[in-house]
């Protein structure tokens, strides 16, 4: 049952079916991230554009751990950070400043966004060469990542223009000395991209720890990426992966559906 508000109406009753589905998927995504060890106390964010609405998106309530996020307690805010939904929670300014700019200026290509501080991705973001083609997963992303120099915590709106400029036509922005921002048209697409990036970074950290890695030549990277694009449809653009992980967390705890 969805959380009841003081008015007696549930959150589910106060939003469209499309928004409720987005809430379910986003709440599931938070639980999956937490299960995979990608959460960072009460910090970091995953956000998704509200379907059928302009300049509104859903984000986690500030102060809750990822395993406390549910479909009903997600906060609906506009690009100015105003709470425009039923939730009484506040949001972290560092979350809506960065995410809001991407949602507002990149449209559907940034309908779903995550920003994490996992050890492996932060380590690679802090390395002078960033992600290098030293493993299978890293080859997926060569030439497809933008880099943005560290400017401190992202709470100033004027940094947004530089973030978008450094992202360019890519869908991943490595914030140097900080961590990645990963975006896609769907939550499922964003999730599977984040999963592969995390694996790429974990393996790079392990490989560099052994000494000089063998790097894959660019001509082989080109063939690899070509063949991956042909195979992408078979995986449902991340849908099969995301649904599989939703089944996993359902076996652990179904409270995210509330």
MOVENCOR-V180518 format. One record per backbone hydrogen bond with DSSP energy under -1.0 kcal/mol. CO is the residue of the C=O (numbers start at 1). NH is the residue of the N-H. E is the energy in kcal/mol with one decimal. If there is no record, write none. Layout:
co = [CO & CO]
nh = [NH & NH]
e = [E & E]
This chain:
co = [3 & 5 & 9 & 11 & 16 & 17 & 18 & 19 & 20 & 21 & 22 & 23 & 24 & 25 & 26 & 27 & 28 & 29 & 30 & 31 & 32 & 33 & 34 & 40 & 45 & 47 & 48 & 50 & 56 & 57 & 58 & 59 & 61 & 65 & 66 & 75 & 76 & 77 & 78 & 82 & 90 & 92 & 92 & 93 & 95 & 96 & 97 & 98 & 99 & 100 & 101 & 102 & 106 & 107 & 108 & 111 & 112 & 113 & 114 & 115 & 118 & 119 & 120 & 121 & 122 & 124 & 125 & 127 & 132 & 133 & 135 & 137 & 138 & 141 & 146 & 148 & 153 & 156 & 157 & 159 & 160 & 161 & 162 & 163 & 164 & 167 & 171 & 172 & 173 & 174 & 175 & 175 & 179 & 180 & 181 & 182 & 184 & 186 & 187 & 188 & 189 & 190 & 191 & 192 & 193 & 194 & 195 & 196 & 197 & 198 & 199 & 200 & 201 & 202 & 203 & 204 & 205 & 207 & 208 & 217 & 218 & 219 & 220 & 221 & 222 & 223 & 224 & 225 & 226 & 227 & 228 & 231 & 232 & 233 & 235 & 236 & 238 & 239 & 240 & 241 & 242 & 243 & 244 & 245 & 246 & 247 & 249 & 254 & 255 & 256 & 258]
nh = [11 & 8 & 5 & 14 & 20 & 21 & 22 & 23 & 24 & 25 & 26 & 27 & 28 & 29 & 30 & 31 & 32 & 33 & 34 & 35 & 36 & 38 & 37 & 43 & 115 & 113 & 58 & 53 & 50 & 77 & 48 & 75 & 64 & 68 & 69 & 59 & 84 & 57 & 81 & 78 & 62 & 95 & 96 & 97 & 99 & 100 & 101 & 102 & 103 & 104 & 105 & 106 & 109 & 110 & 111 & 49 & 184 & 47 & 182 & 45 & 122 & 123 & 124 & 125 & 126 & 127 & 177 & 130 & 134 & 216 & 139 & 140 & 141 & 144 & 174 & 176 & 155 & 159 & 160 & 163 & 164 & 165 & 166 & 167 & 168 & 170 & 183 & 146 & 181 & 148 & 178 & 179 & 175 & 116 & 173 & 114 & 112 & 190 & 191 & 192 & 193 & 194 & 195 & 196 & 197 & 198 & 199 & 200 & 201 & 202 & 203 & 204 & 205 & 206 & 207 & 208 & 209 & 210 & 211 & 221 & 222 & 223 & 224 & 225 & 226 & 227 & 228 & 229 & 230 & 231 & 232 & 234 & 237 & 236 & 240 & 239 & 242 & 243 & 244 & 245 & 246 & 247 & 248 & 249 & 250 & 251 & 253 & 257 & 258 & 71 & 3]
e = [-1.1 & -1.7 & -1.2 & -1.0 & -2.5 & -2.1 & -2.0 & -2.5 & -2.4 & -2.6 & -2.5 & -2.7 & -2.5 & -2.1 & -2.1 & -1.9 & -2.5 & -2.7 & -2.2 & -2.5 & -2.2 & -3.1 & -1.3 & -2.6 & -2.5 & -2.5 & -2.8 & -1.7 & -2.4 & -2.7 & -1.6 & -2.8 & -1.5 & -2.2 & -1.1 & -2.0 & -2.5 & -2.6 & -2.1 & -1.8 & -2.8 & -1.8 & -1.8 & -2.2 & -2.2 & -2.0 & -1.2 & -1.6 & -2.8 & -2.7 & -2.2 & -2.3 & -1.1 & -1.7 & -1.6 & -2.9 & -2.0 & -2.9 & -2.6 & -1.2 & -2.5 & -2.2 & -2.2 & -2.3 & -1.2 & -1.1 & -1.1 & -1.5 & -2.5 & -3.1 & -1.9 & -1.0 & -1.1 & -2.5 & -3.2 & -2.7 & -1.8 & -1.9 & -1.7 & -2.1 & -2.3 & -2.0 & -2.5 & -1.6 & -2.0 & -1.9 & -2.4 & -2.8 & -2.1 & -2.5 & -2.0 & -1.9 & -2.4 & -1.2 & -2.6 & -2.5 & -2.4 & -2.2 & -2.8 & -2.4 & -1.6 & -2.4 & -2.7 & -2.1 & -2.3 & -2.6 & -2.1 & -2.5 & -2.5 & -2.7 & -2.4 & -2.1 & -2.6 & -2.0 & -2.7 & -3.1 & -1.4 & -1.5 & -1.1 & -2.1 & -2.5 & -1.4 & -2.7 & -2.8 & -2.1 & -2.5 & -2.2 & -2.0 & -1.3 & -1.6 & -1.2 & -1.2 & -1.4 & -1.4 & -1.2 & -2.2 & -2.8 & -2.7 & -1.8 & -2.2 & -2.1 & -1.9 & -1.6 & -2.3 & -2.0 & -1.5 & -3.2 & -1.9 & -1.7 & -1.8 & -1.6]
